[in-house]
């Protein structure tokens, strides 16, 4: 499994496409596809938290 940190918008968008594709396959937890999906979602969440922060209401 070759996965790198998301450092650029183009890589972020490509990763979102891959996440979408993997989700369509509904992989089981613990399979290579399921593990890849889990790691990619974690990377997407980290990128979004840094580049698209959402301020709490109030």
OpenMM code with the backbone's topology and positions (N, CA, C; nanometers):
from openmm import Vec3, app, unit

residues = "UNK UNK UNK UNK UNK UNK UNK UNK UNK UNK UNK UNK UNK UNK UNK UNK UNK UNK UNK UNK UNK UNK UNK UNK UNK UNK UNK UNK UNK UNK UNK UNK UNK UNK UNK UNK UNK UNK UNK UNK UNK UNK UNK UNK UNK UNK UNK UNK UNK UNK UNK UNK UNK UNK UNK UNK UNK UNK".split()
positions = [
    Vec3(0.0861, -0.1168, 0.0000),
    Vec3(0.0000, 0.0000, 0.0000),
    Vec3(0.0905, 0.1229, 0.0000),
    Vec3(0.0893, 0.1972, -0.1099),
    Vec3(0.1719, 0.3167, -0.1224),
    Vec3(0.0824, 0.4396, -0.1061),
    Vec3(0.0880, 0.5001, 0.0120),
    Vec3(0.0051, 0.6170, 0.0415),
    Vec3(0.0954, 0.7273, 0.0948),
    Vec3(0.0744, 0.8488, 0.0436),
    Vec3(0.1542, 0.9636, 0.0860),
    Vec3(0.0646, 1.0703, 0.1468),
    Vec3(0.1215, 1.1575, 0.2305),
    Vec3(0.0432, 1.2686, 0.2847),
    Vec3(-0.0119, 1.3562, 0.1726),
    Vec3(-0.1268, 1.4165, 0.1980),
    Vec3(-0.1877, 1.5084, 0.1017),
    Vec3(-0.1280, 1.6464, 0.1269),
    Vec3(-0.0575, 1.6999, 0.0258),
    Vec3(0.0087, 1.8291, 0.0430),
    Vec3(-0.0389, 1.9347, -0.0561),
    Vec3(-0.1173, 1.8947, -0.1544),
    Vec3(-0.1606, 1.9893, -0.2580),
    Vec3(-0.3071, 1.9650, -0.2918),
    Vec3(-0.3716, 2.0701, -0.3400),
    Vec3(-0.5141, 2.0625, -0.3733),
    Vec3(-0.5427, 1.9547, -0.4780),
    Vec3(-0.4557, 1.9426, -0.5776),
    Vec3(-0.4767, 1.8416, -0.6819),
    Vec3(-0.4723, 1.7008, -0.6232),
    Vec3(-0.3799, 1.6770, -0.5319),
    Vec3(-0.3702, 1.5461, -0.4664),
    Vec3(-0.4929, 1.5224, -0.3784),
    Vec3(-0.5401, 1.6267, -0.3123),
    Vec3(-0.6611, 1.6184, -0.2296),
    Vec3(-0.7799, 1.5754, -0.3157),
    Vec3(-0.7981, 1.6400, -0.4300),
    Vec3(-0.9113, 1.6069, -0.5173),
    Vec3(-0.8994, 1.4650, -0.5722),
    Vec3(-0.7787, 1.4238, -0.6078),
    Vec3(-0.7578, 1.2874, -0.6568),
    Vec3(-0.7878, 1.1854, -0.5468),
    Vec3(-0.7504, 1.2193, -0.4248),
    Vec3(-0.7775, 1.1300, -0.3123),
    Vec3(-0.9269, 1.1202, -0.2856),
    Vec3(-0.9990, 1.2312, -0.2967),
    Vec3(-1.1451, 1.2269, -0.2819),
    Vec3(-1.2076, 1.1358, -0.3874),
    Vec3(-1.1577, 1.1412, -0.5092),
    Vec3(-1.2082, 1.0535, -0.6151),
    Vec3(-1.1829, 0.9070, -0.5808),
    Vec3(-1.0645, 0.8785, -0.5290),
    Vec3(-1.0321, 0.7404, -0.4922),
    Vec3(-1.1184, 0.6934, -0.3755),
    Vec3(-1.1399, 0.7804, -0.2769),
    Vec3(-1.2264, 0.7464, -0.1632),
    Vec3(-1.3666, 0.7138, -0.2139),
    Vec3(-1.4176, 0.7955, -0.3032),
    Vec3(-1.5512, 0.7730, -0.3587),
    Vec3(-1.5589, 0.6382, -0.4297),
    Vec3(-1.4587, 0.6088, -0.5087),
    Vec3(-1.4546, 0.4822, -0.5815),
    Vec3(-1.4487, 0.3637, -0.4854),
    Vec3(-1.3656, 0.3741, -0.3835),
    Vec3(-1.3554, 0.2659, -0.2853),
    Vec3(-1.4868, 0.2472, -0.2103),
    Vec3(-1.5531, 0.3567, -0.1761),
    Vec3(-1.6790, 0.3476, -0.1026),
    Vec3(-1.7874, 0.2796, -0.1858),
    Vec3(-1.7855, 0.3000, -0.3157),
    Vec3(-1.8832, 0.2341, -0.4026),
    Vec3(-1.8692, 0.0827, -0.3960),
    Vec3(-1.7471, 0.0356, -0.3743),
    Vec3(-1.7229, -0.1080, -0.3634),
    Vec3(-1.7584, -0.1653, -0.2277),
    Vec3(-1.7865, -0.0788, -0.1295),
    Vec3(-1.8237, -0.1193, 0.0060),
    Vec3(-1.7303, -0.2273, 0.0614),
    Vec3(-1.6004, -0.1953, 0.0724),
    Vec3(-1.5051, -0.2973, 0.1163),
    Vec3(-1.5245, -0.3351, 0.2631),
    Vec3(-1.4950, -0.4592, 0.2930),
    Vec3(-1.5023, -0.5071, 0.4305),
    Vec3(-1.3832, -0.4552, 0.5105),
    Vec3(-1.4066, -0.4329, 0.6391),
    Vec3(-1.2996, -0.3919, 0.7302),
    Vec3(-1.1946, -0.5027, 0.7341),
    Vec3(-1.0690, -0.4635, 0.7295),
    Vec3(-0.9599, -0.5597, 0.7382),
    Vec3(-0.9117, -0.6119, 0.6043),
    Vec3(-0.9836, -0.5792, 0.4969),
    Vec3(-0.9365, -0.6164, 0.3637),
    Vec3(-0.8398, -0.5083, 0.3157),
    Vec3(-0.7581, -0.5379, 0.2161),
    Vec3(-0.6680, -0.4337, 0.1652),
    Vec3(-0.7429, -0.3077, 0.1207),
    Vec3(-0.8575, -0.3256, 0.0548),
    Vec3(-0.9354, -0.2099, 0.0101),
    Vec3(-0.9947, -0.1343, 0.1288),
    Vec3(-1.0428, -0.2080, 0.2280),
    Vec3(-1.0982, -0.1449, 0.3479),
    Vec3(-0.9928, -0.0678, 0.4251),
    Vec3(-0.8735, -0.1267, 0.4358),
    Vec3(-0.7641, -0.0583, 0.5049),
    Vec3(-0.7216, 0.0668, 0.4286),
    Vec3(-0.7149, 0.0567, 0.2973),
    Vec3(-0.6774, 0.1729, 0.2156),
    Vec3(-0.7796, 0.2848, 0.2330),
    Vec3(-0.9072, 0.2501, 0.2298),
    Vec3(-1.0130, 0.3489, 0.2495),
    Vec3(-0.9988, 0.4160, 0.3853),
    Vec3(-0.9750, 0.3389, 0.4882),
    Vec3(-0.9607, 0.3934, 0.6235),
    Vec3(-0.8458, 0.4937, 0.6312),
    Vec3(-0.7320, 0.4590, 0.5742),
    Vec3(-0.6154, 0.5473, 0.5779),
    Vec3(-0.6402, 0.6734, 0.4944),
    Vec3(-0.6986, 0.6576, 0.3764),
    Vec3(-0.7242, 0.7739, 0.2910),
    Vec3(-0.8226, 0.8705, 0.3558),
    Vec3(-0.9262, 0.8184, 0.4197),
    Vec3(-1.0230, 0.9051, 0.4875),
    Vec3(-0.9547, 0.9823, 0.6000),
    Vec3(-0.8661, 0.9179, 0.6721),
    Vec3(-0.7918, 0.9854, 0.7787),
    Vec3(-0.7070, 1.0988, 0.7217),
    Vec3(-0.6419, 1.0747, 0.6091),
    Vec3(-0.5609, 1.1789, 0.5455),
    Vec3(-0.6475, 1.2936, 0.4952),
    Vec3(-0.7623, 1.2619, 0.4377),
    Vec3(-0.8545, 1.3659, 0.3900),
    Vec3(-0.9027, 1.4507, 0.5071),
    Vec3(-0.9383, 1.3871, 0.6170),
    Vec3(-0.9842, 1.4616, 0.7347),
    Vec3(-0.8758, 1.5558, 0.7854),
    Vec3(-0.7522, 1.5100, 0.7890),
    Vec3(-0.6420, 1.5944, 0.8355),
    Vec3(-0.6202, 1.7124, 0.7410),
    Vec3(-0.6257, 1.6875, 0.6112),
    Vec3(-0.6078, 1.7951, 0.5132),
    Vec3(-0.7196, 1.8976, 0.5258),
    Vec3(-0.8427, 1.8495, 0.5376),
    Vec3(-0.9568, 1.9407, 0.5485),
    Vec3(-0.9519, 2.0221, 0.6773),
    Vec3(-0.9090, 1.9618, 0.7860),
    Vec3(-0.8997, 2.0346, 0.9128),
    Vec3(-0.7996, 2.1493, 0.9024),
    Vec3(-0.6938, 2.1274, 0.8258),
    Vec3(-0.5903, 2.2296, 0.8111),
    Vec3(-0.6281, 2.3364, 0.7084),
    Vec3(-0.6866, 2.2943, 0.5966),
    Vec3(-0.7102, 2.3860, 0.4854),
    Vec3(-0.8527, 2.4390, 0.4759),
    Vec3(-0.9456, 2.3727, 0.5405),
    Vec3(-1.0863, 2.4140, 0.5379),
    Vec3(-1.1450, 2.4098, 0.6787),
    Vec3(-1.0854, 2.4820, 0.7724),
    Vec3(-1.1352, 2.4750, 0.9108),
    Vec3(-1.2766, 2.5322, 0.9219),
    Vec3(-1.3520, 2.4735, 1.0112),
    Vec3(-1.4880, 2.5202, 1.0381),
    Vec3(-1.4904, 2.5730, 1.1808),
    Vec3(-1.5219, 2.7009, 1.1943),
    Vec3(-1.5295, 2.7610, 1.3270),
    Vec3(-1.6554, 2.7137, 1.3978),
    Vec3(-1.6450, 2.6892, 1.5278),
    Vec3(-1.7645, 2.6495, 1.6024),
    Vec3(-1.8658, 2.7635, 1.6055),
    Vec3(-1.9945, 2.7300, 1.6112),
    Vec3(-2.0960, 2.8355, 1.6162),
    Vec3(-2.0859, 2.9165, 1.7449),
    Vec3(-2.1295, 3.0381, 1.7356),
    Vec3(-2.1370, 3.1163, 1.8574),
    Vec3(-2.0516, 3.2332, 1.8563),
] * unit.nanometer
topology = app.Topology()
chain = topology.addChain("A")
for resn in residues:
    res = topology.addResidue(resn, chain)
    for name in ("N", "CA", "C"):
        topology.addAtom(name, app.Element.getBySymbol(name[0]), res)
